[in-house]
Amino acid sequence: MTDAPQATPPEPSRPDPVAAPAPDPVETARERLLEALPSHVAFDGWSQAAIDAAAAELDMDAELARLAFPRGGVDAALAFHRRGDRLMAEGFEGESHLGMGFTDKVTRCARLRLEVVAEHREAARRAASLFALPMHAADGARALWDTADAIWTTVGDTSDDANWYTKRATLAGVYSSTALYWLGDDSPGFTATWDFLDRRIADVMRIEKTKADLRKNPFTRPLMTVGDRLAKTVKPPRGRGPESPAY
């Protein structure tokens, strides 16, 4: 009499090496709060009261909400601003830009950056007021710089010298003046704002044209050449520049 064949025991299950990591509960809470916050900010400003009200609306643990924004309203306003940068980049990448030059792409991104928060213009206005306070001016300046950086990164800027800084500084000035104009614009479809943006971009391009003319002029070319050589010795911050991921 022969023994019946033994069944092969199943191999122990192994974790999927490509499985996505579990979502960060704090980051998840932050994103949920950013969806609910604007309606409360309209009444309470960017404050802990607005965060608490949004958490209550979402039936979220109050302590988790505080972990999402450790400094309260200012952290919430900064997260709202960064979210706008991210939505701008995602929106631009979802469009076709065949035949568009850098100037048109930058203009489109600056406009899109305002359009993605248009439904929450009061929240944006309250954020601008918050960052105008001396105690939060540094946060506001960094947020503005990051927006300019996000726009240039999104359109594919590859500068790796002093131009990396001048492009962002110039665009920060253009964007901030346009954003302030937009906050008070009551024209249909914000057409006055878009005209204002076009004029500011045109002003910048006139400066660039002047620099190009100076490089062609035999009397000023040596000075411009020295300046260009010095500019190439200046590099973007480590981890930023053309290799940086889009927001």
C-alpha positions in Angstrom: 0.0 0.0 0.0 1.5 3.3 -1.1 1.3 6.5 0.9 -0.8 9.3 -0.5 1.2 12.2 -1.9 1.7 15.0 0.6 0.3 18.4 -0.3 3.0 21.1 -0.8 2.5 23.7 1.9 1.9 27.1 0.5 4.8 29.6 0.5 4.5 32.3 3.1 3.2 35.5 1.7 5.8 38.2 1.0 5.3 41.9 1.1 4.9 43.5 -2.3 8.1 45.4 -2.9 6.4 48.0 -5.1 3.4 48.6 -2.8 2.8 52.2 -2.1 3.6 53.4 1.4 0.8 54.0 3.8 -0.4 57.6 3.6 0.9 60.0 6.2 -2.2 60.7 8.5 -0.9 64.2 9.2 -0.5 65.0 5.5 -3.9 63.5 4.8 -5.4 65.7 7.5 -3.7 68.7 6.1 -5.1 68.2 2.7 -8.6 67.7 4.0 -8.4 70.8 6.2 -7.2 72.9 3.2 -10.4 71.9 1.4 -12.6 73.0 4.3 -10.6 76.0 5.6 -11.3 78.8 3.0 -15.0 79.1 4.0 -14.0 79.5 7.6 -11.1 81.9 6.8 -13.6 84.3 5.3 -15.0 84.9 8.8 -12.1 84.0 11.2 -9.0 84.8 9.0 -6.0 82.5 9.0 -6.3 81.6 12.7 -6.5 78.7 15.0 -10.3 79.4 15.3 -10.7 78.8 11.6 -8.6 75.5 11.8 -10.7 74.3 14.8 -13.9 75.1 12.9 -12.7 73.3 9.8 -11.7 70.3 11.9 -15.1 70.2 13.6 -16.8 70.4 10.2 -14.8 67.3 9.1 -15.3 65.5 12.4 -11.5 65.5 12.8 -9.6 65.1 16.0 -8.5 68.5 17.2 -5.1 67.3 18.1 -4.5 65.9 14.6 -5.6 69.2 13.2 -3.0 71.0 15.4 -0.3 68.6 14.2 -1.2 69.5 10.6 -0.5 73.2 11.3 1.9 73.5 14.3 2.0 77.3 14.2 -1.7 77.6 13.6 -3.0 80.1 11.1 0.4 81.1 9.5 1.2 77.4 8.7 -2.2 76.9 7.3 -1.9 80.0 5.1 1.5 78.8 3.9 0.1 75.4 3.1 -2.7 77.0 1.2 -0.2 79.0 -0.8 2.0 75.9 -1.6 -1.1 74.1 -2.6 -1.8 76.8 -5.1 1.7 76.4 -6.5 1.2 72.7 -6.9 -2.2 73.1 -8.6 -0.7 75.6 -11.0 2.0 73.2 -12.0 -0.4 70.3 -12.4 -2.8 72.5 -14.4 0.0 73.7 -16.8 1.3 70.2 -17.3 -2.2 69.0 -18.3 -2.3 71.6 -21.2 -0.8 71.7 -24.6 1.8 74.4 -25.2 3.0 73.7 -28.7 4.5 76.8 -30.3 4.6 78.8 -27.1 7.8 80.5 -26.1 9.1 81.0 -22.6 7.5 84.4 -22.3 4.0 83.0 -23.2 4.5 80.0 -20.9 5.6 82.2 -17.9 2.6 84.5 -18.5 0.3 81.5 -18.7 1.6 80.0 -15.4 1.3 83.4 -13.6 -2.3 83.7 -14.8 -3.1 80.0 -14.0 -1.6 80.5 -10.5 -4.3 83.1 -9.8 -7.0 81.1 -11.5 -6.6 78.0 -9.3 -7.4 80.1 -6.2 -10.0 82.3 -7.8 -12.9 80.6 -6.0 -11.1 81.4 -2.7 -10.1 85.0 -3.4 -11.1 86.1 0.1 -8.9 83.4 1.6 -6.0 84.7 -0.6 -6.8 88.3 0.4 -6.6 87.3 4.1 -3.3 85.4 3.5 -1.8 88.5 1.8 -2.8 90.6 4.8 -1.3 88.1 7.2 2.0 88.0 5.4 2.1 91.8 5.3 2.5 91.7 9.1 6.1 92.3 10.3 6.2 89.0 12.2 5.2 87.0 9.2 6.9 89.1 6.4 9.8 86.6 6.1 7.3 83.7 5.6 5.5 85.8 3.0 8.7 86.7 1.1 9.7 83.0 1.0 6.3 82.0 -0.2 6.4 84.6 -3.0 9.9 83.5 -4.0 8.8 79.8 -4.1 5.9 80.7 -6.4 8.3 82.4 -8.8 10.6 79.4 -8.5 7.6 77.0 -9.1 6.7 78.9 -12.3 10.2 78.9 -13.8 10.6 75.2 -12.9 7.3 74.3 -14.4 8.1 76.0 -17.7 11.5 74.1 -17.9 14.0 76.8 -16.9 17.5 75.4 -17.1 19.6 78.3 -15.9 22.3 77.4 -13.5 24.1 80.7 -12.8 23.1 84.2 -11.6 20.2 84.2 -14.1 18.5 81.6 -11.8 18.3 84.3 -9.2 17.5 87.3 -11.5 14.7 85.4 -13.2 13.0 84.5 -10.0 13.5 87.9 -8.4 12.1 89.7 -11.5 9.1 87.3 -11.7 8.4 87.7 -8.0 8.0 91.4 -8.5 5.7 90.9 -11.5 3.6 88.3 -9.8 3.2 90.1 -6.5 2.1 93.3 -8.2 -0.3 91.3 -10.4 -1.7 89.4 -7.4 -2.4 92.6 -5.5 -4.1 94.1 -8.6 -6.2 90.9 -8.9 -7.4 91.0 -5.3 -9.1 94.3 -6.0 -10.2 93.6 -9.6 -14.0 93.6 -10.3 -13.8 93.4 -14.1 -15.6 90.5 -15.8 -13.4 87.5 -15.9 -10.6 89.5 -14.4 -9.8 90.9 -17.8 -8.2 94.0 -16.3 -5.8 91.8 -14.3 -4.7 89.8 -17.4 -4.1 93.1 -19.2 -2.1 94.3 -16.2 -0.1 91.1 -16.2 0.7 91.4 -20.0 1.9 95.0 -19.4 4.2 93.9 -16.6 5.7 91.0 -18.6 6.2 93.4 -21.5 8.1 95.8 -19.2 10.4 92.9 -18.2 11.0 91.9 -21.9 12.0 95.5 -22.7 14.7 95.2 -20.0 15.9 92.0 -21.6 15.9 93.6 -25.0 18.0 96.5 -23.7 20.5 94.1 -22.2 20.7 92.3 -25.6 21.3 95.6 -27.4 24.1 96.5 -24.9 25.8 93.2 -25.7 25.7 94.1 -29.4 27.0 97.6 -28.9 30.8 97.7 -29.5 31.2 100.2 -26.7 29.3 98.4 -24.0 30.0 94.8 -25.1 33.2 94.5 -23.0 31.3 95.5 -19.8 28.5 93.2 -20.5 30.9 90.3 -21.3 32.6 90.8 -17.9 29.2 90.8 -16.2 28.2 87.6 -18.0 31.4 85.9 -17.0 30.9 86.8 -13.4 27.3 85.7 -13.5 28.3 82.2 -14.6 30.3 81.8 -11.4 27.1 82.1 -9.3 25.2 78.9 -8.8 21.6 78.1 -7.6 21.2 76.7 -4.1 22.1 73.0 -3.7 19.2 70.8 -4.5 17.4 73.6 -6.5 17.5 74.8 -10.0 16.9 72.8 -13.2 17.0 69.4 -11.4 14.4 70.4 -8.9 11.0 68.7 -9.1 8.0 70.8 -10.1 5.6 71.8 -7.3 
